[in-house]
């Protein structure tokens, strides 16, 4: 079922957690709310679950206004960051909880719980207590518990935040597959952009109680709407340059811009370049580039990370090269090279007017 | 100075069996007062704790007042008041009913009211230690607050509540000796009666040892019960 958030505002004392937020989550989709702490993402999730009440605005599931329904009445599955399993109950009883509340007969409960335990691959552990499970297993039990009574929505609050990196990767892939099987409209909160991109159909980037940008992962990653989103979605090099007559100027680099600042008048601008969008050359050869000294090479991982000092700017630049390209260049610290951007992104601040 | 070796240990007017038969009913009374007042305290303590935690403001203050009052006055004074003063007040102010209580009733009531204050604080600490996520998880699974409290919160709180409560029971068990001031002949009083009888003077050590053993055989198993309950309630954590 779809979720509609209409102009929701929520304050905690003087702190505005959500500032007039509107959002549409299509039925059957898996959406990530991405943001740093204090961005309002968890508050939004808790408002949808009925664990917080918005000061202003409304929340609809399908066409039903549930703004004032209690959490108990909403039939929304919620998975907590720290699992919130009932530790005095066995795995079986935890999963059965939502069914028992609804007074389902024992036979039906048993059938559904068995089915879910199979789904989370914990058959045979049904008589264990949560304290006897690993973190990843606990989180899977929490998920099964939330799904047991066929909720209208599934909400997950930093579901993998408390797990170690490997288990996190596994569970993330598993969640994606699970969602492809059961198609329940799901919304999950994360501060990990990699996780959001790996799992979600749609990513909603939040900051300061507002939505900065939403869209499919590749759209958001390739076309960030603001410097914040650009910066938030991974490492980025920031250069202070100028724009003039539709051209981006940085040192001796002079690139044509598609739509930025067609005016004659020159103005300062900030350029953003991702490390993999920079290439390193041995000689300038007329290509627009920045002269730089190699400071450090880190070949561990899928790419080589190169740290350089742009001589004319006194600025540290990060570049990611394939191992092949590095071998071809034969780089070592101390070398003087030329850094050429394949792509420059510019966000022009709103022009200031004086009256 | 008496040479200890010269004191005959098993020699006196009464026989060992005789003392034991006199001490035993008194010990029974001690057990009765302890169990009855603790049961009352445990039952009364929970609603007081719940009122303090979730009640509306005026009731919350009343519950706090109860706790502060009964924790603040000595139980001795409370027993005096219930047994000696209250009937007088009833008479002086011409209450339509008599407040004359039997010594046993007054003792059970006094200890019950006093310990209810302590138990309510133990309940309150145990209940508030349960993370809010437990309430939220139960609510999101469709459970109302009253049932959540019974099925989710209290069972988990019990594991932190039980050990200090059992401790309190052992403390109460020994406190019951105070009931002698309102003429209840419980174990400690019976001991005093026996040793103050000049005829039994020579056996004072034996009587004291027997009394101590009686207290111990009753209170030591309580400690074991406490440990057993702790283990049982903490299954799986």
Interface residues (C-beta under 8 A of the other chain):
Chain A: X49 X50 X51 X70 X71 X72 X73 X74 X75 X76 X77 X78 X80 X82 X84 X85 X86 X87 X88 X90 X97 X98 X101 X102 X128 X129 X130 X131 X132 X145 X146 X149
Chain B: X131 X133 X134 X136 X137 X138 X139 X140 X141 X142 X143 X144 X147 X152 X155 X156 X159 X233 X235 X236 X237
